[in-house]
Amino acid sequence: METQAKRLLSIDTLRGMDMLFIMGLAPLILRVCELFPGGGESWLASQMHHVDWHGLAFMDMVFPLFLFIAGLSFPFSYAKQVEKGRTSRQIHRKIFVRCLLLILLGIVYNGFFNLDFPQRYASVLGRIGLAWMFAALLFIHCKTTTRAIIAVATLIGYGVLITLVGAPDAPAGVGPLTQDGCLHGWIDRLLLPGRLHKGNFDPEGLLGVIPATVTAMLGMFTGEFIRLPQERVTGPEKTLWMLGAAVVLLAAGYLGSLVLPLNKKLWTSTFVLVVGGYSVAAYALIYYIVEVKGHRKWTLFFRVVGLNSITIYLLQQIVPFQSVANYFLEGLANLLPQAWGAVLLAAGYLFVCWLLLFFLYKQKVFLKI
């Protein structure tokens, strides 16, 4: 059974599973699909790509799941800080510093040191930092019921806003839920310095921070629930409650998508609900296996990644892992049929990344932000 006093292995395990797809598992799955006739066009292969605009693929859930997990961790870290006697000022300072560091690391990830101006300043890490910060501040200063009301009101208000209000400079006949006509792009063109990722639009722009904050809040609601003592709610009961919540979120999201499409780039309210539902369900499953049933040994492979997720996210932009893999495996890959060689090199990339993280894990070196 779980022990509330220590770090929950299930959180690091799920984070590691999620991060594996960014670390190279998605390309590996694509290469495996291509071993079969038509496999590159199969349903599984399509799930390893982001959708162009409206819709949902598996890879569209990786980023919001990471943000959900960041929220899931906060009730535990906040309780630990309070137990250590940290003052409110110290806790708030840590929240603001973390947000700022993530924004700065996001700019570095975008290629700041290439000195190729104008640069892009919006980023995945920046959105995580801002959304997590706002959710953390609400967690500290508002009761659970108040935060729930804020979350619902935010999703409804945001959904109405982006559906009815488009960009003032949109071309004639272009709707508010299109890349050229959405309010997001206009706000970013007006307020964001540098360049945008898609020319006139940035998928990690400013307006999307609002619904992304609710994604982090859903993680915090889950973490808060998990922290309830066993005397009030047992582990199996927590699992069932989480699965029930997941069903409600998924039903609300998919029904709502009949009016407001699922869209990761706009981070629509229905996208928040659906991905939130899948996130809660995924954590419920891992929580039950690891914390309730106590099956922990298998988690090491994933925890190695989960404990240094931001480290590997950044290093993939800096370290030529594929060159390292090619150095050892390219000769063998050339002896194999081309499709099998591609699988070997993709697996080698993933393995080289994991070996570095395992070395850091054994040395107890973790990038904590």
N, C-alpha and C positions, 0 to 999 in steps of 0.2 A: 504493500500500500504506500501511497505517496507521503512524503514528509514535507510539511510546509516550510520547515526551517532551511532546507537546502535547495539549491538550484534545481529546477525541474529539468530533467534530461529530455523530456518530450519537447520542450520549446526549442532547444538547440538541435534536436533531431529533425524537427519539421523545417527549421530554418536551413539546415544543411541539405535536406531533400530539395527544397525550393531553389537554393543557390546552385545546385548541381546543373540545372538546366541552363543557367547563365554561364556556368563554368565550362560547358562543353558537351553536356549530355544531349542537348537538342540536336546539334550537328551530328553526333554519333548515331542517334536514332534515325536521322535522315539518311545517313550512309547505309545503315542496315536495311532500311526500306528499299533503297535502290538496288539491293541484291536480288529483288524479286521483280518479275515483269510488271511494269506499271506501278511499282511500289512508290516511285517518286511522286506520283499523283494520287496516292491512296489517302484515305481519311486520316490515318495516323501521321503521315508526312505533313498533311495540311495543318495539323495541330501544332507542329513545330515552327510555324510562322505566325506572325501577327496578322490580323485581318487589316485590310486597307482602310476601312472606315467603320461602318456599322457592322455589328456581329461580334462573335466571341469565339476565340480559339484558346487552346490550353495555354499557349505562351502569353496570351493577354492577361492571364491570372497570376503570372510569376511575380511581377512587380507589386501589385496590390496585396498579394499574400505576404510578401516581405514586410510591407508597411503594417499589415495586420499583426504580424508577429512582433514587430517593434512595439506596437501598442500592447500586445499580450504580455510582454516582459515588464512593462512599466509599473504595474501595481506591486510586483515583487521587489523591484529595485527601489521604489519609493518607500515601501515598508522597511526595507533594509536601512535606508538612509535615516528614516525616523528613529529606528532602533539604535542607530549609532549616535544619536543626539545631534544630527545635523540641523541647523537652524533653517527657518523658512527662506531666509535670504540666501543661504548657501545652496539650498535645493533649487531655487529659482535661477541662481547664477549658473548652476550646472546645466539646467535645461537650455538657457539662452546660449551658453558656450557650445553645447552639443549641436544646436541648430546652426550656429555660425560656422562651426567646423565642417559640418556636412555640406553646407552651401559652398564653402571654399574648396573642399575636396571634389565636389561636383564640377566646379570650374576647372580644376586640375585635370580631372578625367576627360573633360571636353577638349583638352589639348592646350591649356594656357601657356605652357612653356615652349610651344611652337612659335609663340609671338606672332601669330598670324591674325592680325586685326582687320576688321572687327570680329570679336570672338562671340561664341554663344555662352550665355550665362545661366540660362535655365538648364536644369539637369534632373536626373532621377534622384540623386542624393539630395539635391536641394529641395525637391518636393517632399522627400521623406523627412528632412529636417524641419521644414516649416509645418507640415501637417501634423507630425508627431509633437512638435512644440505646442501648437494650439490645443491639441487633444490633451496633452499632459497638464497644461494650465487649467483647462476645464475640469480635469480629474481632481486636481488639488483643491480647487475653489468651489466646486458645485457638487451637490448630492447626486446620487445615482439617478433618481427620478428626474431631477432638473436636467441632467445631461441627456437622458433619454428623450425628453421633450425637445431639447435643442437639436439633437440628431435628426429626429423626425421632421421638425420644422425646417431644418437646413436642407434636407433632401427634397422636401416639397417645394420650398421657395426657390431652390436652385433649379429644379426641374422646370418650374413655370418660367423662370427668368430666361433660361437658354432656349426654351421652346418658343417664347413669344418675342424675345428681343434679339435682333440680329445686329451685325456690324453696321454702324451708320454709313460706312464707305463701301458697303457691299455692292457688287454689280447688280443691275436691275434683274429681277426675277430669281435671284439666288436666295435660298431659304436660310433660316438661322441655324439649322443643324447640318450645314455643309462647311467644308474647310474654308471656302472663300467668304461665306456669309456669317460665320459664327462670331458671337460676341468675344470669345476667347482671343481670337486673332487680333481683333481691333484693340483690345486692352493691352495685349503684348506689344503691338506695333506702337502704341501710344506711350507705354510706361517702361518696357524692358529695354535696357541698353544693349548695344551690340547687335548681333544677327540672330534670327530665329531659325529653328531647325528645318522647317519646311518652307522657308522663304517668307510667306505671309502669315505663318501659323507655327506655334510651338506646342507639341503634345505635353510638355512639362511646364507650361506657362503659368501665369499668376492665378487666373480665375479657377483653374482646376484644383488649386490648393484647398478650396472650400469643401467640395465633396470628399477629397482625399482625407481631410481631417476626420470625417465621419468613419472612413475606413479604419483609421487608427483608433478611433473611439470604440468601434466594434471589438477590436482586439483588447482594449482596456476593459470593456464590459466583461469579456470572456475571462481575462486574467483575474479580475475582481471576483468573479463567480468561483473560479477555481480555488481562490484563497480562502473560501468559506471553510470553517472547521468541519472535520469529519462528523462531529456530533450533530451538526445541522443538516449536512447533505453528504452522503457517502460517495465514494468514487464512482461506483456504477450508476448511482442516481445522477451525478454530474454529467456523466457521459450521455445518458438518455435526455437530460434537459438540453444539452448542447445540440444533440441531433434534432430534437424538436425545434429548437430555435433556428437551426439550419434550414429545416423544411419550410418554416414560416418565411424566412428571408428569401429563399429561392422562389417560393410561390408568389410572394409580393413582387419580386424583381421580374420574373417572367411574365406575370400578368401586366405589370406596368410597362413592360417593353412593347406591348401592343400599341401604346401611345407614345412612349419615349424610348427610342431604340437603345440597345446596349451599345456603348461606344467607349472604348478605353481612352482614346485621344481626347474626348470631351469629358471623360470620367463621369458619365451621366449617372443620375440618381439610381436608375435601374441597374446599371453596371455595379454600383456600390453594393446594392442589395444582393445581386446574384453572386458576385465574387465573394462577398462577405459570407453568404450561405455556404459556398464551397469551402471557404477558409475555416469556418467553425466546424463543419463536418470533418474536414481533414484533421484538424487538431483533436476533435473528439475521438477519432479512431486511434491516433498516435498516443493520446493521453491514456486511453483504456489499455492499450497493449503495454505501454512502458510504465505508467505510474500505478495503474490499478492492478494489472496482472503481474507486474514486476519483471517483464521480459526486457532486459536492458543491454545484454551483451552485444546484440546485433546493431545497436545504435552507434557504436564507435565510428564506423566509416562515415556516417552522416554528421556526427557531432564534430569531427575534425574539420569539416567544411563550415558547419554552422557557427563554430566559435571564432572563426576568422573570416567571416563572409565579406566584410568590407575590404579586408586585406586583399583577398583574391580578386575581388571586383576591380580594385584599382591596379593591382599588379598585372592583370591581363592587358592593360593599356601600356604597360611599361616594359615588361619582361617578354622576350620572344619565346614563349613556351613551345610554339609549334616548331621553331628551329631546333630546340633541344630534342623534341620528340623525333624530328626528322633525322637528326644526327645519328640516333641509335636505331631507328626503325626503317628509314627510307630504303636502304639496301634490300631488306627483306620484303618491304612493300612492293618493290619493283619486280620481285620474283613471282609475285602473286597476280592473279587476274586483277585488272584495274579497279573494279568495284570492291574486291576484298582488300586491296591495298589501301583504298580510301578509308575503309572501316578501321584497318589497323592504325593508320596515322591519326584518325579522329580519336580512337581509344587511347593512343599514346599521348596525345595532347591532354586529355582528361586525367590520365594517370600521372603525368609529370606535375600537373597542377596539384593533384591530391598529395603526391609525395612531399612537395614543398610544405603544404599545410600540415601534413603529419609530422614533419621535422619540427615545425614551429610548435605544434601541439606537445611533442615530447619535451621540447625546451621550455614549455610553459610561456611561450611568447604569444600574446594576443593583443590585437589592436582594439582598444576599448575607447569608444567615443560616447 
